[in-house]
Structures are given as C-alpha cells and as structure tokens.
C-alpha cells in the first residue's frame, strides 16, 4: 500500500476511487478483497480528525463487520431514542435493545475518526490498494475503455504550490467512483440532473467530550421538539456526546460559531469548560437532494456525492455504505468479464429506490421536529401523545426496503411471502469447525441456501459457471451432527424459519445481502440459477425509479 506518489504516474487501475471517507474506503476494500487493483485519491493530506457522522444501523454494521472491522472497538449500541416536547412530555420512544434483522445492534453510536482509522488500517493490509493523500482530482477525460484523471497536489483547503508550481499527474482506470462529498468534482464532470426537495435548515452541531465518563444520560438519545429551539442530544460514540440546535430567525452563522454561544446552549445540561471539552463546533445546512443518475459511462457516484439527507433518521452514512457494497460486487463481475457492462445500470435503479425512501422518512421526521410555530407544535404534541396512548406508534424497521427493480428474479413464484428484493437475515451458524455470525463464518458472496441437495438438477456446465462466478451452493440444516464442505448448521433456525415463512426450499442471496430470488422446491433451483446467469450476461434496461 502506498501513501506517496510512488508508481502512481504510470500505473493503471481497475477502479480509481476519489475520496477517502468511509464510503470511499469501504468501496476500495470491497474491490481489493476481490483481487482488484484500486487507487484512492484524497485531497486532504491527513485523515480528517474531527467527528461527523455519529450513528449507523444494523445493515451498515453488517457491511462494516464484513470488511473485518472490530465493531466493539469502534462503536457501542444505541439503546433508545426518545422524543419530548418543550414541556418535557414524551411524544415517542424507540427501544433498540431487541435483536435486529442483520444480527448487529439496531442502531450503533460511533466516532467517525475512530472508524476511519480502522478502515485505513484495513486498507494498509491489502496489497491491491494505493492511496494518494494530498492530491485532488482536477480533470477527467473519459474514453471508451478507460478514464484518465488528472490530479494535482493539494493542502486540503487550497492548491499546494512548490516554487510557484502545482505538481500534476495523470492516473488511468477502467472505472472511476466519485466518493468526494456533497461538492463532488466527479459529479460536476457528469451530465446528471439533481432532484432537490427544497428542505433546508441550518443547525449548529456541537461535539462534546464530558470529563465525567460515568455520568448517566437519560434518555441516552433525545430529540427535543421544542418550537422555541428544536434540539438533538445523542451519544456521539464511546466517551462522546453530540448536541444539535436549530438556527432561529435572526441568528447569524457567525454568532452560532462562537464558543460562548455553544456553552450558553449547553448550560441546561450542566456542561461548561470546567467539566467538558468542546471538540467541534460548526453550522450544517441539512438538505434533501439526490443525483438522478449515479452512472455515466465509466464514471459513478456514491455517498454524499450522489445524495444528501437530513440527519434525523441517521441514514446518511448508512446509505453511502449501501452504495459501496451494491456497486463493488457488480463492478468486480463486469471487470472480470463475467457480466455485461449494463449490470452497472442496476446500481442507480436499486439504490435510488432505497435512498429516496430514506430521504422521504428523514424529511418527514424533520418536518415534525423543526416545527417553529407554538400553536402547530401544540397540535402535533396532542396528536403524538394520543397516538402513543392508543398504541399507534411506528413498528418494525422503518428503513427496510424491498427492491422492485434491478437485478432480481423476475419469476419467483410459489412463495407464500415474497422474499425477492428483501434484505436477507443473518444468524449464528456452524460451518466446518467455525461457529459465529454467517458473514464472518461462511463468508460473503453469491450464495444459494437450500434445505436439500444444492447441486440437485444442475448440469456440469451450470456447475462450472457457478464456480466461475463464485456462486456457493450450500445446504442449510438444524441437525447439530451434520457436517460437510457444503453444510451450514443453522444454530438458531434463523434461515430455516425464513424459508418456512416464505414457502421456499431455497434462496439465492447476493453479495450485498439482498435476495435475488427463491425456489419453492429443489426441482426449481436450476431455473433460479439459470435466471441469474441470464440476467448477468444480458441485463435489460432498468425500469424507471419512483
């Protein structure tokens, strides 16, 4: 792994990732672990040292764990989230302590620099990645078979000149993924339009390190829906807290950015310079917008380069990590020649379905939280309290989405509860002499899980194709005595229960954990595998997204 310019002037890459935040690093790691040569360009010479995102959900946790990140070292479970009005009455309460769909905590708090350090450590352990810090992408020339990207030295905030000259070089890659944030240079090189919902609010964000690490915060995560000053007070990762205060009419950003303003706002929580450290203070403009296409030829977008959303649902980073895992396995298949280039069109189709749902939910929460009118807030409070007393509160995971377009089985018939396009569950299993969560024990990739013989009815040509694309054929059972190279023992009946619920005997799961399709009996497995093979070699034009 290189952190200098060594070898980068002449070397060509399978993929060049622009931006070394969590989404860019995750994309690079996913590709490199599949054997791809990856370059990363980052305009900041050093890793950004201050907090930004502070929460991720169970699906994002599953993605990070699959990269080899020590989750206990970078995060802690967020056990609750309570909404109160200005009078302190409870409007809503979420309990995140129950088990999740993905086998990881429903919601986890983390410190982004700690997470990025863990991802950087993983990057440095992989021989297939070069990282060029202190270099900024300034030019793009896309051709029919490759993209040339001109990069120039940067101090982060501005160009870096040596003797009045700014050093430049050209890097070449088959594909370029822009993970370079809301002001993405790569997006500016594309012709994509942007949909903006016009939902914009300025919030002062304060990251605080209380000196008393044993202090109890009840609730741990609070949303104060007070029209006098909507406020968020949540865990900011181990040993940290975050406060967010909505900017009120007449307040200037310069005023909000003064330290005395921060400490005045923190007074109700008994925080002051003698018992806490103000780590970061900045004003963010929360927006709801997305690029309408995340691919133009060999240029692709991921993370904030493709979308921005209000933070009220904690889905910003989660959405970027979903982008990374959805895109990386498809890029790998295309680069290896095992799938048509058109497979990459399903990236926008699938991710926009999920992304727009997350933004819609986030904006909906924001409209409730950001209500400045006391009379309207009082009506909201009465309605929410009545709903709570009547048991009319949100149930289940509000951010699970079923894909209806993209790379999916178009004929998954015979199931009592359609699983196609859904996020698969994860449970504890035994595989050979290893026991643990499925992803870490069995590994990730294209996977067929069936209660019968996974090879039943598959001819030699199909079996050879399965091996070529890495489709693992596995038998799932709850028999503790079962063993064999293709046997997975379902210790908690997580998978067997899902198969029974859906009326299936087999499920084909993609590397991003979403279900391609199912078979109601082992006799239908050849059709299911054949459908995947056909879709990868001749993917039709994507359907329009909602």
C-alpha positions as CSV (number, residue, x, y, z in Angstrom):
1,X,0.0,0.0,0.0
2,X,1.4,3.4,-1.0
3,X,0.8,6.7,0.7
4,X,3.1,8.5,-1.6
5,X,3.2,9.1,-5.3
6,X,5.3,6.0,-5.9
7,X,4.2,4.1,-9.0
8,X,1.0,6.1,-9.5
9,X,2.0,8.2,-12.5
10,X,2.2,5.3,-14.9
11,X,0.2,2.6,-13.2
12,X,-3.4,1.8,-14.4
13,X,-6.1,0.7,-12.0
14,X,-9.2,-1.3,-12.3
15,X,-11.0,1.4,-10.3
16,X,-10.0,4.8,-9.1
17,X,-11.9,6.0,-6.0
18,X,-12.0,9.7,-5.5
19,X,-12.4,10.5,-1.8
20,X,-11.1,8.6,1.3
21,X,-14.0,8.9,3.7
22,X,-15.8,5.8,5.0
23,X,-17.7,5.3,1.7
24,X,-14.6,5.6,-0.5
25,X,-12.6,3.4,1.8
26,X,-15.3,0.8,2.0
27,X,-15.6,0.7,-1.8
28,X,-11.9,0.3,-2.2
29,X,-11.7,-2.5,0.4
30,X,-14.6,-4.4,-1.1
31,X,-12.9,-4.3,-4.5
32,X,-9.4,-5.1,-3.3
33,X,-10.6,-8.1,-1.4
34,X,-11.9,-9.4,-4.7
35,X,-8.5,-9.0,-6.3
36,X,-9.0,-5.6,-7.9
37,X,-6.3,-3.0,-8.3
38,X,-7.6,0.1,-6.7
39,X,-6.3,3.7,-6.4
40,X,-7.7,6.2,-3.9
41,X,-7.2,9.9,-4.4
42,X,-7.9,12.2,-1.4
43,X,-7.3,16.0,-1.4
44,X,-6.6,16.2,2.4
45,X,-3.0,15.2,3.3
46,X,-4.2,13.7,6.6
47,X,-7.3,11.9,7.8
48,X,-9.9,14.3,9.0
49,X,-9.6,14.3,12.8
50,X,-13.0,15.6,13.9
51,X,-16.4,13.8,14.3
52,X,-19.0,14.0,11.5
53,X,-21.5,11.1,11.3
54,X,-22.2,9.5,14.7
55,X,-24.7,6.7,14.1
56,X,-25.3,3.7,11.8
57,X,-27.9,1.0,11.7
58,X,-27.8,-2.8,11.7
59,X,-27.3,-3.1,7.9
60,X,-24.4,-0.7,7.9
61,X,-23.0,-2.6,10.9
62,X,-23.2,-5.8,8.9
63,X,-21.4,-4.2,6.0
64,X,-18.6,-2.8,8.2
65,X,-18.2,-6.2,10.0
66,X,-17.9,-7.9,6.6
67,X,-14.8,-5.7,6.0
68,X,-13.1,-7.1,9.0
69,X,-13.7,-4.0,11.3
70,X,-13.6,-4.8,15.0
71,X,-17.1,-3.4,15.8
72,X,-16.7,-3.4,19.6
73,X,-13.6,-1.2,19.2
74,X,-15.3,1.5,17.0
75,X,-18.9,1.6,18.3
76,X,-21.4,1.0,21.0
77,X,-25.1,0.1,20.9
78,X,-27.6,3.0,21.0
79,X,-30.3,1.5,23.2
80,X,-33.0,4.1,23.0
81,X,-34.3,7.3,21.2
82,X,-36.9,9.4,22.9
83,X,-38.8,12.4,21.6
84,X,-40.1,15.0,24.1
85,X,-41.9,18.4,23.7
86,X,-40.9,21.7,25.2
87,X,-42.7,20.8,28.5
88,X,-40.7,17.5,28.8
89,X,-43.7,15.2,27.8
90,X,-42.8,12.1,26.0
91,X,-44.0,12.1,22.4
92,X,-42.3,8.9,21.1
93,X,-40.0,6.3,22.3
94,X,-37.9,3.8,20.3
95,X,-36.4,0.8,22.1
96,X,-33.4,-0.5,20.1
97,X,-32.4,-3.2,22.5
98,X,-34.1,-6.1,20.8
99,X,-32.3,-8.3,18.2
100,X,-32.1,-6.9,14.7
101,X,-32.6,-8.2,11.2
102,X,-28.9,-8.3,10.4
103,X,-27.5,-9.8,13.7
104,X,-25.9,-6.5,14.7
105,X,-27.4,-3.8,17.0
106,X,-30.4,-2.0,15.5
107,X,-28.5,1.3,16.0
108,X,-24.9,1.9,17.0
109,X,-23.1,5.1,18.0
110,X,-19.6,5.7,16.8
111,X,-16.8,8.3,16.5
112,X,-16.0,8.7,12.8
113,X,-12.3,9.3,13.1
114,X,-12.0,6.1,15.0
115,X,-13.9,4.2,12.3
116,X,-11.9,5.8,9.5
117,X,-8.7,4.8,11.3
118,X,-9.9,1.2,11.4
119,X,-10.8,1.3,7.7
120,X,-7.4,2.9,6.9
121,X,-5.7,0.0,8.8
122,X,-7.6,-2.4,6.7
123,X,-6.6,-0.6,3.5
124,X,-3.0,-0.8,4.5
125,X,-3.2,-4.5,5.0
126,X,-4.4,-5.1,1.4
127,X,-1.7,-5.2,-1.3
128,X,-4.1,-4.2,-4.1
129,X,-4.7,-0.6,-2.9
130,X,-2.6,2.5,-3.5
131,X,-3.7,5.7,-1.6
132,X,-2.6,9.1,-2.7
133,X,-3.3,11.7,0.1
134,X,-2.8,15.4,-0.6
135,X,-3.8,15.1,-4.2
136,X,-7.0,16.5,-5.7
137,X,-8.8,15.4,-8.9
138,X,-8.9,18.4,-11.2
139,X,-9.6,16.9,-14.6
140,X,-11.4,13.9,-16.2
141,X,-11.1,12.5,-19.7
142,X,-13.4,9.5,-20.2
143,X,-12.7,7.2,-23.2
144,X,-14.4,4.1,-24.5
145,X,-12.1,1.7,-22.5
146,X,-10.7,3.8,-19.6
147,X,-10.8,7.1,-17.8
148,X,-7.8,9.4,-17.4
149,X,-8.0,11.5,-14.2
150,X,-5.6,14.5,-13.7
151,X,-4.7,15.0,-10.1
152,X,-2.9,18.0,-8.5
153,X,-1.2,18.4,-5.2
154,X,-3.4,19.9,-2.5
155,X,-3.1,21.1,1.1
156,X,-6.8,20.2,1.5
157,X,-8.2,23.8,1.6
158,X,-6.3,25.1,-1.4
159,X,-3.8,24.1,-4.1
160,X,-0.3,23.2,-2.9
161,X,2.4,25.1,-4.8
162,X,6.1,24.3,-4.7
163,X,8.3,27.1,-6.0
164,X,5.1,28.6,-7.5
165,X,4.3,25.4,-9.4
166,X,1.5,22.9,-8.6
167,X,2.5,19.4,-9.4
168,X,0.1,17.3,-11.5
169,X,0.0,13.8,-12.8
170,X,-2.5,11.6,-14.7
171,X,-3.9,8.3,-13.4
172,X,-5.8,5.8,-15.6
173,X,-8.6,3.5,-14.5
174,X,-11.3,1.3,-16.1
175,X,-13.8,3.0,-13.9
176,X,-13.9,6.0,-11.5
177,X,-16.1,6.2,-8.4
178,X,-16.7,9.6,-7.0
179,X,-17.0,9.4,-3.2
180,X,-15.9,13.0,-2.9
181,X,-18.8,14.5,-0.9
182,X,-21.6,17.0,-1.5
183,X,-19.5,19.3,-3.7
184,X,-18.3,16.3,-5.8
185,X,-15.9,17.1,-8.6
186,X,-16.7,13.8,-10.3
187,X,-20.4,14.7,-10.2
188,X,-19.6,18.0,-11.8
189,X,-18.0,16.1,-14.7
190,X,-21.2,14.2,-15.4
191,X,-24.4,15.4,-17.1
192,X,-26.8,14.1,-14.4
193,X,-29.5,16.4,-13.1
194,X,-30.2,16.7,-9.4
195,X,-33.6,16.5,-7.6
196,X,-33.8,18.9,-4.7
197,X,-36.8,18.7,-2.3
198,X,-36.1,22.2,-1.1
199,X,-35.9,21.1,2.6
200,X,-33.2,23.2,4.1
201,X,-32.5,24.1,7.7
202,X,-29.3,25.4,9.4
203,X,-28.3,23.6,12.6
204,X,-25.4,24.2,15.0
205,X,-23.6,20.9,15.7
206,X,-21.6,20.6,18.9
207,X,-19.4,17.6,19.6
208,X,-18.6,17.4,23.3
209,X,-16.3,15.1,25.4
210,X,-17.7,15.2,29.0
211,X,-14.9,14.7,31.5
212,X,-17.1,12.5,33.7
213,X,-17.3,9.4,31.7
214,X,-19.5,7.7,34.2
215,X,-22.3,10.3,34.1
216,X,-25.7,8.8,33.2
217,X,-27.6,10.4,30.4
218,X,-31.4,9.7,30.5
219,X,-32.5,9.2,27.9
220,X,-29.3,8.4,26.1
221,X,-30.6,9.8,22.9
222,X,-33.1,12.7,23.0
223,X,-35.0,14.7,20.4
224,X,-36.4,17.8,21.9
225,X,-39.3,19.0,19.7
226,X,-39.5,22.5,21.3
227,X,-40.6,25.2,18.9
228,X,-38.5,27.7,20.9
229,X,-35.4,25.7,19.9
230,X,-35.6,22.2,18.3
231,X,-32.6,20.3,19.8
232,X,-31.0,16.9,19.5
233,X,-28.8,15.4,22.3
234,X,-27.4,12.0,21.5
235,X,-24.4,9.7,22.0
236,X,-21.5,10.7,19.8
237,X,-19.6,7.4,20.1
238,X,-17.7,6.0,23.1
239,X,-17.0,8.8,25.6
240,X,-18.6,11.5,23.5
241,X,-21.9,13.3,23.2
242,X,-23.4,15.4,20.4
243,X,-25.8,18.3,20.6
244,X,-27.6,19.9,17.6
245,X,-29.5,23.2,17.8
246,X,-31.7,24.6,15.1
247,X,-30.7,28.1,13.9
248,X,-33.5,30.5,14.8
249,X,-34.7,33.5,12.8
250,X,-32.4,36.5,13.3
251,X,-29.4,34.4,14.4
252,X,-26.2,34.6,12.3
253,X,-23.9,31.7,11.5
254,X,-21.0,33.8,12.8
255,X,-22.8,34.2,16.1
256,X,-23.6,30.5,16.3
257,X,-20.0,29.6,15.7
258,X,-18.7,31.5,18.7
259,X,-17.6,29.3,21.7
260,X,-19.6,31.5,24.2
261,X,-22.8,30.6,22.2
262,X,-22.1,26.9,22.4
263,X,-21.5,27.0,26.2
264,X,-24.7,29.1,26.7
265,X,-26.7,26.5,24.8
266,X,-25.1,23.7,26.8
267,X,-25.9,25.2,30.2
268,X,-29.2,23.4,30.7
269,X,-27.2,20.1,30.6
270,X,-24.8,21.4,33.2
271,X,-21.9,21.4,30.8
272,X,-19.2,24.1,30.9
273,X,-15.5,24.5,30.1
274,X,-14.5,23.1,33.5
275,X,-16.3,19.7,33.0
276,X,-16.3,19.2,29.3
277,X,-14.2,19.7,26.1
278,X,-15.8,21.3,23.1
279,X,-14.3,19.1,20.3
280,X,-16.1,20.6,17.3
281,X,-18.5,23.4,16.6
282,X,-19.9,24.0,13.2
283,X,-23.1,25.0,11.4
284,X,-24.5,22.5,8.9
285,X,-27.2,23.1,6.3
286,X,-29.4,20.0,6.3
287,X,-30.6,19.2,2.7
288,X,-32.7,16.6,0.9
289,X,-31.4,16.0,-2.7
290,X,-30.0,13.3,-4.9
291,X,-28.4,12.9,-8.4
292,X,-30.9,11.4,-10.8
293,X,-28.3,9.1,-12.4
294,X,-25.3,7.7,-10.5
295,X,-23.6,6.4,-13.6
296,X,-22.4,8.0,-16.8
297,X,-20.4,5.5,-18.8
298,X,-17.3,4.8,-16.7
299,X,-18.0,7.5,-14.1
300,X,-20.0,6.5,-11.0
301,X,-21.1,8.3,-7.8
302,X,-21.5,7.0,-4.2
303,X,-22.2,8.5,-0.8
304,X,-22.7,12.3,-0.4
305,X,-21.6,12.8,-4.0
306,X,-24.8,11.0,-5.0
307,X,-27.2,12.2,-2.3
308,X,-27.6,14.3,0.9
309,X,-30.3,14.0,3.5
310,X,-31.3,15.4,6.9
311,X,-29.8,13.5,9.8
312,X,-33.0,12.9,11.8
313,X,-33.1,9.2,10.9
314,X,-29.4,8.6,11.0
315,X,-29.4,7.2,7.4
316,X,-26.7,9.4,5.7
317,X,-23.7,7.2,6.2
318,X,-25.8,4.0,6.1
319,X,-27.0,5.0,2.6
320,X,-23.4,5.6,1.5
321,X,-22.2,2.2,2.8
322,X,-25.2,0.5,1.0
323,X,-24.0,2.3,-2.2
324,X,-20.5,0.9,-1.7
325,X,-21.5,-2.8,-1.2
326,X,-24.1,-2.7,-4.0
327,X,-21.7,-1.2,-6.5
328,X,-18.4,-3.1,-5.7
329,X,-19.5,-6.7,-6.4
330,X,-21.1,-5.6,-9.7
331,X,-18.0,-3.7,-10.8
332,X,-16.0,-6.8,-10.0
333,X,-18.1,-9.0,-12.2
334,X,-18.0,-6.5,-15.0
335,X,-14.3,-6.1,-14.8
336,X,-13.7,-9.8,-14.8
337,X,-15.9,-10.2,-18.0
338,X,-18.4,-12.4,-16.1
339,X,-21.2,-9.8,-16.5
340,X,-22.3,-7.3,-19.1
341,X,-21.4,-3.6,-18.6
342,X,-25.2,-2.9,-18.4
343,X,-25.2,-4.6,-15.0
344,X,-24.0,-1.3,-13.6
345,X,-27.2,0.4,-14.6
346,X,-29.0,-1.6,-11.9
347,X,-26.9,0.3,-9.4
348,X,-28.9,3.5,-9.8
349,X,-32.2,1.6,-10.2
350,X,-31.8,-0.3,-6.9
351,X,-30.1,2.3,-4.8
352,X,-32.5,5.1,-5.7
353,X,-35.4,3.0,-4.5
354,X,-33.8,2.7,-1.1
355,X,-32.3,6.2,-1.0
356,X,-35.5,8.0,-1.9
357,X,-37.4,6.1,0.8
358,X,-34.7,7.1,3.4
359,X,-34.9,10.7,2.4
360,X,-38.7,10.7,2.5
361,X,-38.6,9.3,6.0
362,X,-35.9,11.7,7.1
363,X,-37.7,14.7,5.7
364,X,-41.0,13.5,7.3
365,X,-39.2,13.4,10.7
366,X,-37.6,16.7,10.1
367,X,-40.9,18.4,9.4
368,X,-42.2,17.2,12.7
369,X,-39.0,18.2,14.6
370,X,-38.4,21.5,13.0
371,X,-41.9,23.0,13.7
372,X,-41.3,26.6,14.9
373,X,-45.0,27.6,15.4
374,X,-46.1,27.1,19.0
375,X,-49.8,26.5,18.0
376,X,-48.9,24.0,15.4
377,X,-46.4,22.3,17.8
378,X,-49.2,22.0,20.4
379,X,-51.4,20.3,17.9
380,X,-48.6,18.0,16.9
381,X,-47.9,17.2,20.6
382,X,-51.5,16.3,21.3
383,X,-51.7,14.1,18.3
384,X,-48.5,12.2,19.1
385,X,-49.4,11.8,22.7
386,X,-52.8,10.4,21.7
387,X,-51.2,8.0,19.2
388,X,-48.8,6.8,21.8
389,X,-51.5,6.2,24.4
390,X,-53.5,4.3,21.7
391,X,-50.6,2.2,20.7
392,X,-50.4,3.8,17.3
393,X,-46.6,4.1,17.1
394,X,-44.2,3.0,14.3
395,X,-43.5,-0.7,14.4
396,X,-40.6,-2.6,12.9
397,X,-37.6,-1.3,10.9
398,X,-38.8,1.8,9.0
399,X,-35.8,1.6,6.7
400,X,-36.1,-1.9,5.3
401,X,-36.9,-1.7,1.6
402,X,-37.9,-4.3,-0.9
403,X,-36.4,-3.7,-4.3
404,X,-38.9,-3.9,-7.1
405,X,-36.5,-3.3,-10.0
406,X,-32.9,-4.1,-10.8
407,X,-31.0,-7.4,-10.7
408,X,-33.8,-9.7,-9.3
409,X,-35.5,-12.9,-10.2
410,X,-38.5,-11.9,-12.4
411,X,-40.4,-15.1,-11.8
412,X,-40.1,-16.1,-8.1
413,X,-43.5,-18.0,-8.0
414,X,-44.9,-20.3,-5.4
415,X,-43.8,-18.4,-2.3
416,X,-46.4,-17.5,0.4
417,X,-44.5,-14.4,1.4
418,X,-42.4,-12.9,-1.5
419,X,-38.7,-12.6,-0.4
420,X,-37.3,-11.3,-3.7
421,X,-35.6,-7.9,-3.3
422,X,-35.6,-8.1,0.5
423,X,-32.6,-7.8,2.8
424,X,-31.7,-11.3,4.0
425,X,-31.5,-12.0,7.7
426,X,-28.3,-13.0,9.4
427,X,-28.0,-15.5,12.3
428,X,-25.5,-17.7,14.1
429,X,-24.2,-20.8,12.2
430,X,-21.7,-23.5,12.3
431,X,-19.6,-24.1,9.2
432,X,-17.0,-26.7,9.4
433,X,-15.1,-26.1,12.6
434,X,-16.1,-22.5,12.9
435,X,-19.1,-21.0,14.8
436,X,-20.4,-17.4,14.6
437,X,-22.4,-15.0,12.6
438,X,-23.0,-16.2,9.0
439,X,-21.0,-13.5,7.2
440,X,-17.8,-13.9,9.3
441,X,-18.1,-17.7,9.5
442,X,-19.1,-18.7,5.9
443,X,-18.1,-15.5,4.1
444,X,-19.9,-13.2,1.8
445,X,-20.6,-13.6,-1.9
446,X,-23.3,-15.1,-4.2
447,X,-24.9,-17.8,-2.1
448,X,-27.5,-20.4,-2.7
449,X,-29.0,-21.7,0.6
450,X,-31.3,-24.8,0.3
451,X,-32.7,-27.4,2.6
452,X,-32.0,-30.1,0.1
453,X,-29.1,-31.1,-2.1
454,X,-27.8,-27.7,-3.6
455,X,-26.4,-29.4,-6.7
456,X,-29.6,-31.4,-7.5
457,X,-30.6,-30.9,-11.1
458,X,-27.6,-28.7,-12.0
459,X,-25.7,-29.9,-15.1
460,X,-21.9,-29.8,-15.4
461,X,-21.9,-26.6,-17.5
462,X,-24.0,-24.8,-14.8
463,X,-21.9,-26.1,-12.0
464,X,-18.8,-24.8,-13.8
465,X,-20.4,-21.4,-14.2
466,X,-21.3,-21.3,-10.5
467,X,-17.7,-21.9,-9.7
468,X,-16.5,-19.3,-12.2
469,X,-18.7,-16.5,-10.7
470,X,-18.2,-17.7,-7.1
471,X,-21.8,-18.8,-6.5
472,X,-21.6,-21.0,-3.4
473,X,-24.1,-23.9,-3.2
474,X,-24.8,-24.7,0.5
475,X,-27.2,-26.9,2.4
476,X,-28.8,-25.4,5.5
477,X,-29.9,-27.6,8.3
478,X,-30.5,-27.5,12.1
479,X,-29.0,-31.0,12.6
480,X,-26.1,-30.5,15.0
481,X,-24.4,-33.6,13.8
482,X,-24.4,-32.6,10.1
483,X,-21.1,-31.9,8.5
484,X,-19.5,-31.5,5.1
485,X,-17.9,-28.9,2.9
486,X,-21.3,-27.5,1.8
487,X,-23.2,-27.9,5.1
488,X,-24.2,-24.9,7.2
489,X,-25.8,-25.6,10.6
490,X,-28.5,-23.0,11.5
491,X,-28.0,-22.8,15.2
492,X,-31.0,-20.5,15.9
493,X,-33.1,-21.6,12.9
494,X,-32.8,-18.1,11.5
495,X,-32.7,-19.3,7.9
496,X,-34.9,-22.3,8.2
497,X,-37.6,-20.1,9.8
498,X,-37.4,-17.6,6.9
499,X,-37.6,-20.4,4.3
500,X,-40.6,-21.9,6.0
501,X,-42.3,-18.5,6.3
502,X,-41.9,-17.8,2.6
503,X,-42.9,-21.2,1.4
504,X,-39.5,-21.9,-0.1
505,X,-36.8,-24.6,0.0
506,X,-34.0,-22.4,-1.4
507,X,-32.9,-18.7,-1.5
508,X,-30.3,-17.2,-3.7
509,X,-28.6,-14.3,-1.9
510,X,-26.4,-11.6,-3.5
511,X,-23.1,-10.4,-2.1
512,X,-24.8,-7.2,-0.8
513,X,-27.1,-9.5,1.3
514,X,-30.3,-8.9,-0.8
515,X,-32.3,-11.8,-2.0
516,X,-32.1,-12.4,-5.8
517,X,-35.0,-14.9,-5.6
518,X,-36.1,-18.2,-4.3
519,X,-37.2,-21.7,-5.3
520,X,-40.3,-23.5,-3.8
521,X,-38.5,-26.8,-4.3
522,X,-35.1,-28.1,-5.2
523,X,-36.5,-29.0,-8.6
524,X,-36.8,-25.3,-9.3
525,X,-33.2,-24.5,-8.4
526,X,-31.9,-24.9,-12.0
527,X,-34.4,-22.3,-13.2
528,X,-33.4,-19.9,-10.4
529,X,-29.7,-20.3,-11.1
530,X,-30.3,-20.1,-14.8
531,X,-32.2,-16.8,-14.3
532,X,-29.3,-15.3,-12.5
533,X,-26.9,-16.5,-15.2
534,X,-29.1,-15.0,-17.9
535,X,-29.5,-11.7,-16.1
536,X,-25.8,-11.3,-15.6
537,X,-25.0,-11.9,-19.2
538,X,-27.8,-9.9,-20.7
539,X,-29.3,-7.4,-18.2
540,X,-32.1,-5.4,-19.8
541,X,-32.6,-1.7,-19.5
542,X,-33.5,-0.6,-15.9
543,X,-37.0,0.3,-15.0
544,X,-37.7,4.0,-14.0
545,X,-37.5,4.6,-10.3
546,X,-40.3,6.1,-8.3
